[in-house]
Amino acid sequence: MAMLQQIKNKKDTEVRFIWRMRLISICFSLLAVICLCRLYQLQIIRGDEYAARADREFSVPSDSVFDRGDIYFTTKDGVLVAAATIQKGTQFAIEPKKVTNAEVLYSAINALVPIDSKVFMTRITRPGIKYVQIADRLSTTTGHDLEVLSASSTFASIDVTKSSWRYYPAKTLAAQTIGFVGYDGKIMNGRAGLERFYEKTLERTNTSPYENFFVQLFSGAERVVVGNSEGDLITTIEPTVQAELDRTLSAYNDQWHPKAVAGIIMDPQTGAIYAISQFPIFDLNNFSSEKDSNVFTNALSQNSYEMGSILKPLTMAAGIDAGVITVATTYNDTGCITVNTAHVCNFDHKARGVIPMQRILSESLNVGASFIATELGQERMRDYFLNHFHFGDKTGVDLPSEASGQVSNLQNPRQLYYDEAAFGQGIAMTPMQTVRGLAVLSNGGRLVNPHIVRATRSTVGILNTKDWGSGEQVLATSTVKTVAAMLTHVVDLDLVHGAIKNEHYSVAAKTGTAQIAAQGGGYLSDSYLHSFFGFLPSSNSRFIIFLYALQPQGAEYSSQTWANYFHSLTLFLINYYNVPPDR
C-alpha cells in the first residue's frame, strides 16, 4: 500500500508540474502577442506619427504633428477614392541667434521658398524670439534642399522638420459636405461637414487601437454598428456622379444666375446619397480665403424653403392612400376659389371645368390640390404631412446642425393653411426633408434615412458597416404605384410637351415654382424658388434627383429652367450605371 501511495504522489507531482509549465507557457505566449501588437502599433500603424514627434524633440517646438482619419468617396465599382487625407511634407524655422548674415540668408532661402524680404527681416530680428517659423506645408523635395543648405555654417540657423496637414485631393468636390478642420481655441478639430459630425471617429487620441481589437477580430472581419469608433470614413458619394452634378449646377448657374442652386442624387431604396452639391462653392484646401462664411453652410440640410408644387404628388398620394379620391375622381375647376376670405388660384387663373385627378399633376393646378385638401380634412392631412412624411422632423442625416421643418400652420384651424400646404406654400422644409418625403413615391412607400457614410474602417483595418435601417412603411405600395404612373404620364406627355420623354426608360417627375415670402408678410411678386424632382425607372427606382434654385433670373416657371438639366442628368445616370431599359 505504501508503495502504491508513493507512486500516486509521484504522478500527482508530475501532473502539477506539467500544468504549471503549460500555464507559464501560455502566459509567455500572451505576453509575446501583446508585445508584438504593441510593436505593430508603434512601428507600423503610428510609426510616422512617433517619428515626427521624435524629430521635434530636438528641433522647433511645434503643434504640427497632425494625425486624423481619412475620408473616402466610393466609386460605382467599390473603389475608394480619397476625399480627405493627411499630406506629409516639411516646414522650416530660423534660429535668430545663429544668423550671421541676414541678407545672404534671405537670398538663399528666397531662391527656394519665395518670401517678402521685409516680412522676413522683421520676423527674424524680433528680440527674445528663440525660433521663428518661416514656412510650412512644403514638399519633401524643398525640405531636402533646405536641409542641404543648412549643412553649411553660413546657414546653420535653418531648422527643417517633417510636417503633416489636412489635404483634400478633390478640392471643391462636395466641399460643404466633406467639411474642413480648423482651430477651436488651441485644438485642431472638425469645423464643418463630415469632419465635424464624425469628429469622434476621425480624431486620433492616445488610446490604443487594440483595446477592442480582439472583440472585433473574433466577431468577424466585418460587423454592423450604429455608433462611432475611431477610424476612417467611407462615404456613399460617387465621385463621377458628384462631378456631373457639380457640372450641371455650374451650367445652370451660368445660364440663370440664381442666388443659390443645389441638388441631391440619392438611392431611394436605401437613402444612400450619391451626390450632394450647391453653389457658390469653395476650395477646401483654401477655405480660409473665403470672405463670406455663409458659403460653408450646407443649405441642403440647414436651410428651409417653401417648396411649391413638387409637394402636389404627396398631396395626391395622401388622398389616394386615405381613400377619399381615386385616379378617376373628378372635380369642377373654376380657376379660383375663396378660402377664409383669401383667393386660391391656378397659376394662370383659368378654369378647366370638370376634370380628373391626372390634370392636377399634369397642369400643376392649385385649385385641384385645394380640392384634395378639403376631401382629406384637416386632421387626416395633418396626420399624413406630419406623421407619415415627417415634414416637421429632422431626417437624421449625418451632417451637423440639421434644421427642422417649419410646419406650425398645420396646427392652425384655418382651412387656408391646409389648402396652401397642399400645393407647397405656407410650410417650409429643408431640401433633405423634401427629398426623403418624395422618395416614398419611388420605393414602395418607405420613409428611408438619407445618409452619407456607409461604413467606418478602424485603425486596425476592421470594416464597420453602418446600419441605417430599411425605413418606415408610410404609404401603401398600391398608392405609390398609382402616383408614380401619374408622374410618368407628366414626363411622357405634359412636361415641356413631352420633349424629354425617353422611349426606352420610364421617368417620373414634377416641377415646383414657389413664391418667396416677403419680410413682414405676404409674398414677393417677382421672386421664386424653382424646384424639380424625378426618379427613374418609375418602378423599382434606382435614383431620385432633387434640384432647386433660389431666385433664378429670366424665367418664371421651373419647367423653363430645370427640365433640360434634369433630362441631362437622367441620361448620364442611365449610361454611367448601364441601367437596363424598362420599356
Secondary structure, 3 states (H helix, E strand, C coil): CHHHHHHHHHHHHHHHHHHHHHHHHHHHHHHHHHHHHHHHHHHHHCHHHHHHHHHHHCCCCCCCCCCCCCEEEECCCCCEEEEEEEEEEEEEEECHHHCCCHHHHHHHHHHHCCCCHHHHHHHHCCCCCCCEEEEEEECHHHHHHHHHHHCCHHHCCEEEEEEEEEECCCCCCCHHHHCCEEEECCEEEECCHHHHHCHHHHCCCCCCCCCCHHHHHHCCCEEEECCCCCEEEEECCCHHHHHHHHHHHHHHHHHHCCCEEEEEEECCCCCEEEEEEEECCCCHHHHHHCCCHHHHCCHHHHCCECCHHHHHHHHHHHHHHHCCCCCCCEEEECCEEEECCEEEECCCCCCCEEEECHHHHHCCCHHHHHHHHHHHCHHHHHHHHHHHCCCCCCCCCCCCCCCCCECHHHHCCCHHHHHHHHCCCCCEECHHHHHHHHHCCCCCCEECCCECEEEEEECCCCEEEECCCCCEECCCHHHHHHHHHHHHHHHHHHHHHHCCCCCCCCCEEEEEEEEEECCCCCEEEEEEEEEEEEEECCCCCCEEEEEEEECCCCCCCHHHHHHHHHHHHHHHHHHHCCCCCCC
